[in-house]
Amino acid sequence: MRTTFTVRNRKYELVLEKREPGEGEKNHPFTASVSGQNGSPVRGTLQFTPGALDSGQKMAAAKGVSIDDLLASAGGRALTAEVLVRKLKPDFSFVVDHRWLG
């Protein structure tokens, strides 16, 4: 999954790849690679809650769009909020819930 987002006139690209949750993990992890802030990608994890995935499925069906596009867009919005506050650090990890779906 891939999307772009812009923060303070700077364009970023987000690439997400689904991972299998570890034992005992309740959220669904995706490896995230963000390019644009300093030229080389910063890698980390976005953890989508079960509620976000359920809401995403319903929204995708209602809008006739791909769940992958909705999840990528939600991840971009969550990272936009973070990048406004601070630079992303390697191995970042953020939880993305249903509120980030648009």
Buried (B, 14 or more C-beta within 10 A) or exposed (E): BEBEBEBEEEEBBBBBEEEEEEEEEEBBBBEBBBBBBEEEBBBBBBBBBEEBBEBBEEBBEEEEEEBBBBBBBBBBBBBBEBBEEEEBEEEBEBEBBBEBBE
